[in-house]
Amino acid sequence: MNQTFSHIHTLGELKNAGYRTLPVRAEMRKNLLARLRSGDKLMSGIVGYEETVMPEIENGVLAGHHMIFLGERGQAKSRIIRALADLLDEVVPAIKGCEINDDPYAPICRQCRRLLAEKGDELEIAWIDRERRYAEKLATPDVSVADLIGEIDPIKVAEGRYLADEETIHFGLIPRTNRGIFAINELPDLTEKVQVGLFNLMEEKDVQIKGYKIRLAVDLVFVASANPEDYTSRGRIITPLKDRFDIQIRTHYPKTLEDEITIMEQEAVHPPRDGMEVRVPQFLKDIIAQITFEARGSNEINQSSGVSVRVTINNFESVISNAEKRSIVNNENEIVPRLSDLHSLYASTAGKIELEYVGEDKKEDDLIERLINRAVLKVFDRYLKLDDLKKVISYFEQGWGVEVSDRAPSSDYTEPLREVAGLREAIAMLGPFETPGLMAAASEFIFEGLHLHQKLNKDRQGGRFAYHA
């Protein structure tokens, strides 16, 4: 707890300290304005939204709006919503023991109002942190009004209370988040009955439980997320509820390869690797990100479902893991993924893309292979020109060939580096690659690029690939 308030335990002490509570919208507005004045970012770790999504969030918070985020999967909607909790004060006072975090100056539940009347300035308070003032729920068809708002507690009724008495309610998730932020993910999946209850709470500040109308003036900012297709489908969202969300913010996938790579590097999980250094060539990072870009532009993939950034992240982790196995088996001291490791992407990509058409002639693996080939070709053309590789092409045209494998140690590439005319010069164009692992990765990139440009043939022989003219 903040040390400034650690000595305050009663309402009287709170008054003497000059502390005044704020409605949650005013509190978030105050803290956002402080960040804007100091030049601090609204949210950290969110990439690519600086000119699009973030200004709209800032406007929504300053205006005190309920917000809904529309976007396909893997667009950081949930992360953004959770980060909004950082705009809440670190701690706020609440009546001690209250289930709904009642404001000691203006309690809304009957029990707390009674306690205030009885104890006055001796009313005990507790300090609640911002984590307890944020709650979220994944909407599914089985979510009920009882889950979100509350239900009649039969035990309290048996004790002699009336059904219409608010003290008979066992509060749901929303009232328990009073004076905070409540988020619902995949809003259209809520049933109409629950949507009506949610609307009443947002608009009228009352709820109906078992036919009894109970006023519950909760102080909340409501935030929701939804897939655009579901949200705009007629009948999925009742019109009054849709109208109650004051601002609709559209998220998007990274617009540049650089942003995709930044997110990939930021989010990838790197377990301890016993001191072995992981070195991923920039061209391979570009290829992994470009594969996702190709998928997002493919008419063979259902774009309404989207192609998540998680595809890029998981693919990055997969190629590193495949390279790690090779390094362990061959007793190498560096982990360098290369193009022959890209076969590991089939498993980490499949399941995250939905084919537009499913049938005998539409196979997921074939599509992934085409995406990989298109990505490799585009990245190759950004780094190298065929005119710069005439010596390499000439070497193969003389009848020579080269074998590569994702299991072969980097030392196996020493001979091609020595024998293939112009190969070292071509690698130098890619960067200052000095280690055996990086040289092997660059060699494979050049061979595969020439193959995709139809300058070399490529034959599979078990787990090895042979390049020849």
C-alpha positions in Angstrom: 0.0 0.0 0.0 1.1 3.6 -0.7 2.9 4.7 2.5 1.2 8.1 2.3 -2.1 6.5 3.4 -0.9 3.6 5.5 -1.8 5.4 8.8 -5.4 6.2 7.7 -7.9 3.6 8.9 -11.2 5.5 9.5 -13.4 7.9 7.6 -12.5 10.7 10.1 -8.8 10.3 9.5 -9.5 10.3 5.7 -11.4 13.6 6.0 -8.6 15.1 8.2 -6.1 14.2 5.5 -8.1 16.1 3.0 -8.5 13.1 0.8 -11.4 13.3 -1.7 -12.5 10.4 -3.8 -13.2 10.8 -7.5 -15.6 9.0 -9.9 -13.6 6.4 -11.8 -13.9 8.3 -15.1 -12.5 11.4 -13.5 -9.7 9.4 -11.9 -8.6 7.9 -15.2 -8.8 11.3 -16.9 -6.7 12.9 -14.1 -4.0 10.2 -14.5 -4.0 10.4 -18.3 -3.6 14.2 -18.2 -0.6 13.7 -15.9 1.0 11.3 -18.4 0.4 13.6 -21.3 1.9 16.6 -19.4 5.0 14.5 -18.5 5.4 13.0 -22.0 5.0 9.5 -20.7 3.5 6.8 -23.0 -0.1 5.8 -22.5 0.8 2.2 -22.7 4.2 0.3 -22.9 4.8 -2.7 -25.1 2.1 -1.9 -27.6 3.7 -1.5 -31.1 2.3 0.1 -34.2 -0.7 1.9 -32.7 1.0 5.2 -32.0 -0.8 7.1 -34.8 -4.0 5.1 -35.0 -5.4 3.4 -31.9 -3.7 5.3 -29.1 -5.0 8.7 -29.9 -8.6 7.3 -30.0 -8.1 5.6 -26.6 -6.8 8.9 -25.2 -9.9 10.7 -26.5 -12.1 8.0 -25.1 -10.5 8.3 -21.6 -10.6 12.1 -21.6 -14.2 12.1 -22.6 -15.1 9.4 -20.0 -16.4 7.0 -22.6 -17.3 3.3 -22.4 -15.2 1.8 -25.1 -15.5 -1.2 -27.5 -12.5 -2.5 -29.4 -13.2 -4.2 -32.7 -10.5 -6.3 -34.3 -9.5 -9.8 -35.5 -7.7 -12.2 -33.2 -4.1 -11.4 -32.2 -4.4 -7.6 -32.4 -3.6 -6.9 -28.7 -7.1 -6.0 -27.8 -7.0 -7.8 -24.4 -3.6 -6.4 -23.6 -4.8 -2.9 -24.3 -7.9 -3.3 -22.2 -5.8 -4.7 -19.3 -3.4 -1.8 -19.6 -6.2 0.7 -19.0 -6.1 -0.4 -15.4 -2.8 1.4 -15.1 -4.8 4.7 -15.3 -6.4 3.9 -12.0 -4.9 5.3 -8.8 -2.5 3.0 -7.1 -4.9 2.6 -4.1 -8.3 4.0 -3.2 -10.2 3.9 0.1 -13.3 1.7 0.5 -15.5 0.7 3.3 -13.9 -2.2 5.1 -15.6 -5.5 4.4 -17.8 -4.2 1.6 -18.2 -6.7 -1.3 -18.6 -3.9 -3.8 -15.7 -1.5 -2.8 -18.1 1.2 -1.6 -16.9 4.8 -1.5 -16.8 5.7 2.2 -18.1 9.2 1.4 -21.0 8.0 -0.7 -21.9 4.3 -0.2 -24.5 2.8 -2.6 -25.3 -0.5 -0.8 -27.8 -0.5 2.0 -25.5 -2.2 4.5 -22.7 0.4 4.0 -25.2 3.3 4.2 -26.4 1.8 7.5 -22.8 1.5 8.8 -22.1 5.1 7.8 -25.1 6.3 9.7 -24.2 4.3 12.8 -20.5 4.9 13.0 -20.0 8.3 11.2 -16.3 9.3 11.3 -15.4 6.0 13.1 -16.4 4.0 10.0 -13.5 1.7 9.2 -11.9 1.9 5.8 -9.6 -0.4 3.8 -7.3 0.5 0.9 -7.8 -1.5 -2.3 -5.2 -1.6 -5.1 -5.8 -1.1 -8.8 -5.5 -4.8 -9.5 -8.7 -5.5 -7.5 -10.6 -2.8 -9.3 -10.2 -4.5 -12.7 -12.1 -7.6 -13.8 -12.8 -9.2 -17.1 -15.0 -12.0 -18.4 -14.8 -14.0 -21.6 -18.4 -13.9 -23.0 -19.8 -17.4 -23.8 -23.5 -18.3 -24.4 -23.6 -19.9 -20.9 -22.7 -16.7 -19.1 -25.8 -15.7 -17.0 -27.1 -12.6 -15.4 -26.2 -14.2 -12.1 -22.6 -14.4 -13.1 -22.3 -10.8 -14.1 -24.8 -8.9 -12.0 -26.0 -11.2 -9.2 -28.8 -13.4 -8.0 -31.0 -13.9 -5.0 -29.2 -15.6 -2.2 -31.7 -18.3 -0.8 -29.9 -18.4 2.6 -30.5 -14.7 3.1 -34.2 -15.1 2.1 -34.5 -17.9 4.6 -33.2 -15.6 7.3 -36.3 -13.4 6.8 -35.3 -10.8 4.2 -37.7 -9.9 1.4 -36.9 -10.9 -2.2 -37.0 -7.3 -3.3 -34.5 -6.3 -0.6 -31.1 -5.6 -2.1 -29.4 -7.2 0.8 -30.6 -10.6 -0.4 -28.4 -10.3 -3.5 -25.3 -12.3 -3.9 -23.4 -9.9 -6.1 -21.9 -10.9 -9.4 -18.7 -9.8 -11.1 -19.8 -6.4 -12.2 -20.9 -5.0 -8.8 -17.8 -6.5 -7.2 -15.8 -4.3 -9.7 -17.5 -1.1 -8.5 -15.3 1.9 -8.8 -13.1 0.2 -11.4 -13.0 -1.1 -15.0 -15.0 -4.1 -16.2 -14.1 -5.7 -19.5 -16.1 -8.3 -21.6 -14.2 -10.1 -24.3 -16.1 -11.3 -27.4 -19.2 -9.3 -26.4 -21.5 -10.7 -29.2 -21.4 -14.2 -27.6 -23.5 -13.0 -24.7 -27.2 -14.0 -24.9 -29.8 -11.3 -25.4 -31.1 -11.6 -21.9 -27.6 -10.9 -20.4 -27.1 -8.0 -22.9 -30.4 -6.4 -21.7 -29.2 -6.7 -18.1 -25.9 -5.1 -19.0 -27.6 -2.3 -20.9 -29.9 -1.5 -17.9 -26.9 -1.3 -15.6 -25.0 1.0 -18.0 -27.9 3.2 -18.8 -30.5 3.1 -16.1 -28.3 2.2 -13.2 -30.7 -0.5 -12.1 -31.0 -4.3 -12.6 -33.8 -6.8 -12.6 -33.2 -10.0 -10.7 -35.9 -12.6 -10.6 -38.4 -10.0 -11.7 -37.5 -7.5 -9.0 -36.1 -4.1 -10.0 -33.2 -3.1 -7.8 -31.3 0.1 -8.1 -27.5 -0.4 -8.2 -25.7 2.8 -9.1 -22.3 1.3 -9.7 -19.4 3.5 -10.8 -17.8 1.7 -13.7 -16.0 2.1 -17.0 -17.2 -0.6 -19.3 -14.8 -1.9 -22.0 -15.5 -4.6 -24.5 -13.9 -6.4 -27.4 -15.4 -8.1 -30.4 -14.7 -9.5 -33.8 -15.9 -6.9 -36.4 -17.8 -9.5 -38.4 -19.7 -10.7 -35.3 -20.3 -7.2 -34.0 -21.9 -6.0 -37.2 -24.0 -9.1 -37.8 -27.6 -8.3 -37.4 -29.0 -9.8 -34.3 -25.7 -10.5 -32.5 -25.9 -7.3 -30.4 -29.0 -5.6 -29.3 -29.2 -2.1 -30.7 -29.6 -0.3 -27.3 -26.4 -1.9 -25.9 -24.4 -1.2 -29.1 -25.5 2.5 -28.8 -24.4 2.6 -25.1 -20.8 2.1 -26.0 -19.6 5.7 -26.6 -16.6 5.0 -28.8 -15.7 2.3 -31.2 -12.0 1.7 -31.7 -10.8 -0.4 -34.6 -7.5 -2.3 -34.1 -5.4 -3.6 -36.8 -2.4 -5.8 -37.6 1.1 -4.3 -37.9 1.3 -2.2 -41.0 5.0 -2.6 -41.5 7.4 -5.6 -41.4 9.5 -3.6 -38.9 6.6 -3.4 -36.5 5.8 -7.1 -36.9 9.5 -8.0 -36.2 9.6 -5.7 -33.1 6.5 -7.5 -31.7 8.0 -10.9 -32.6 11.2 -10.1 -30.8 9.4 -8.5 -27.8 7.0 -11.3 -27.2 9.0 -14.5 -28.1 9.8 -16.7 -25.1 13.5 -17.6 -24.8 14.1 -20.3 -22.2 17.7 -20.6 -20.7 20.0 -22.3 -23.2 23.0 -23.2 -21.1 25.1 -20.2 -22.3 24.7 -20.9 -26.0 24.2 -17.7 -27.9 21.2 -17.4 -30.2 22.0 -15.5 -33.4 19.1 -15.0 -35.9 20.1 -13.4 -39.2 18.0 -10.3 -40.0 17.0 -11.9 -43.3 15.5 -14.8 -41.5 13.5 -12.5 -39.2 12.3 -10.8 -42.3 11.2 -14.1 -43.8 9.3 -15.2 -40.7 7.4 -11.9 -40.6 6.9 -11.9 -44.3 5.2 -15.3 -44.1 2.5 -13.8 -41.9 2.1 -10.8 -44.2 1.7 -13.2 -47.1 -1.0 -15.1 -45.2 -2.9 -11.9 -44.5 -2.9 -11.1 -48.1 -3.9 -14.6 -49.4 -7.3 -15.2 -50.8 -7.0 -18.8 -49.8 -7.2 -17.9 -46.2 -10.4 -16.7 -44.4 -9.4 -13.1 -43.6 -12.4 -12.4 -41.4 -10.8 -14.7 -38.9 -7.5 -13.0 -39.3 -3.9 -14.2 -39.1 -2.7 -13.4 -35.6 0.7 -11.9 -34.7 1.0 -15.1 -32.6 1.7 -16.9 -35.9 4.9 -14.8 -36.3 5.9 -15.2 -32.6 5.3 -19.0 -32.6 7.1 -19.5 -35.9 10.1 -17.5 -34.6 10.2 -19.7 -31.5 9.9 -22.9 -33.6 12.9 -22.2 -35.9 15.1 -21.3 -32.9 14.1 -24.5 -31.2 14.8 -26.5 -34.3 18.2 -24.9 -34.6 18.9 -25.5 -30.9 18.4 -29.3 -31.4 21.0 -29.2 -34.1 23.4 -27.3 -32.0 23.0 -29.7 -29.1 23.4 -32.8 -31.2 26.5 -31.4 -33.1 28.1 -30.0 -29.9 28.1 -26.4 -31.3 28.3 -23.3 -29.2 25.9 -21.1 -31.1 22.3 -21.4 -32.2 21.7 -20.1 -35.7 18.4 -20.9 -37.5 18.7 -21.3 -41.3 16.2 -21.9 -44.1 16.3 -25.7 -43.8 14.7 -25.1 -40.3 11.6 -23.5 -41.9 9.9 -26.9 -42.1 9.3 -26.6 -38.4 6.8 -23.7 -39.2 4.2 -26.1 -40.6 3.2 -27.3 -37.1 3.3 -23.8 -35.6 1.3 -22.2 -38.4 -1.3 -24.9 -39.0 -4.3 -24.4 -36.8 -3.8 -20.6 -36.7 -5.1 -20.1 -40.2 -8.5 -21.0 -41.6 -8.7 -22.0 -45.2 -11.3 -20.2 -47.3 -12.2 -23.4 -49.1 -11.8 -26.8 -47.7 -11.7 -29.9 -49.9 -9.6 -32.6 -51.4 -7.5 -30.2 -53.4 -7.0 -27.7 -50.6 -4.3 -28.9 -48.2 -3.0 -26.7 -45.4 0.6 -27.9 -45.8 0.7 -27.0 -49.5 -0.6 -23.6 -48.7 2.0 -23.0 -46.0 4.7 -24.1 -48.4 3.5 -21.6 -50.9 3.5 -18.8 -48.3 7.0 -19.7 -47.2 8.3 -19.7 -50.8 6.7 -16.3 -51.6 8.1 -14.8 -48.4 11.7 -16.2 -49.1 11.6 -14.9 -52.7 10.4 -11.3 -51.7 13.0 -11.1 -48.9 15.8 -12.4 -51.2 15.0 -9.8 -53.8 15.3 -7.1 -51.1 18.8 -8.2 -50.2 20.3 -9.5 -53.4 20.3 -9.1 -57.2 20.8 -11.9 -59.6 23.4 -9.9 -61.4 25.5 -10.0 -58.3 25.4 -13.8 -58.2 26.6 -14.6 -61.7 29.7 -16.4 -60.4 27.6 -18.6 -58.1 25.2 -19.5 -60.9 28.1 -20.2 -63.2 29.6 -22.6 -60.7 26.4 -24.7 -60.6 26.1 -24.6 -64.4 29.4 -26.4 -64.7 27.7 -29.4 -63.2 28.5 -29.0 -59.5 26.0 -29.4 -56.7 25.6 -28.7 -53.0 23.7 -30.6 -50.2 22.1 -28.9 -47.2 20.2 -30.3 -44.2 18.6 -29.0 -41.0 20.6 -31.7 -39.2 24.0 -31.0 -40.7 26.6 -29.2 -38.5 27.8 -25.8 -39.6 31.2 -27.3 -40.4 29.6 -29.2 -43.3 29.3 -25.8 -45.1 33.0 -25.1 -45.0 33.6 -26.9 -48.3 30.9 -25.1 -50.3 32.2 -21.8 -48.9 35.6 -22.7 -50.3 34.5 -24.3 -53.6 31.5 -22.3 -54.8 32.9 -19.3 -56.7 31.5 -16.0 -55.6 29.7 -17.4 -52.5 31.7 -15.5 -49.9 31.3 -12.3 -51.8 27.6 -12.8 -52.0 27.4 -13.5 -48.2 29.3 -10.3 -47.6 26.4 -8.4 -49.2 24.1 -9.8 -46.6 26.2 -8.6 -43.7 29.3 -9.2 -41.6 28.7 -12.9 -41.1 31.9 -14.4 -39.6 30.8 -17.4 -37.5 30.3 -20.9 -39.1 26.6 -20.9 -38.2 25.9 -17.5 -39.8 27.8 -18.4 -42.9 25.8 -21.6 -43.2 22.5 -19.7 -42.8 23.5 -17.2 -45.4 24.6 -19.9 -47.9 21.2 -21.7 -47.6 19.4 -18.4 -48.2 21.4 -17.7 -51.4 20.9 -21.3 -52.7 17.1 -21.2 -52.0 16.7 -17.8 -53.5 18.4 -19.0 -56.7 16.2 -22.0 -56.7 13.0 -19.9 -56.4 14.3 -17.7 -59.2 14.6 -21.0 -61.3 18.3 -20.7 -61.6 18.9 -23.9 -59.6 17.0 -27.1 -59.2 16.3 -28.6 -55.8 15.9 -32.3 -55.0 14.9 -33.9 -51.8 16.9 -36.9 -50.6 15.5 -38.1 -47.3 16.2 -35.3 -44.8 18.7 -33.5 -47.1 18.2 -31.2 -50.1 20.5 -31.1 -53.1 20.9 -27.9 -55.2 22.1 -28.2 -58.8 21.8 -26.7 -62.2 
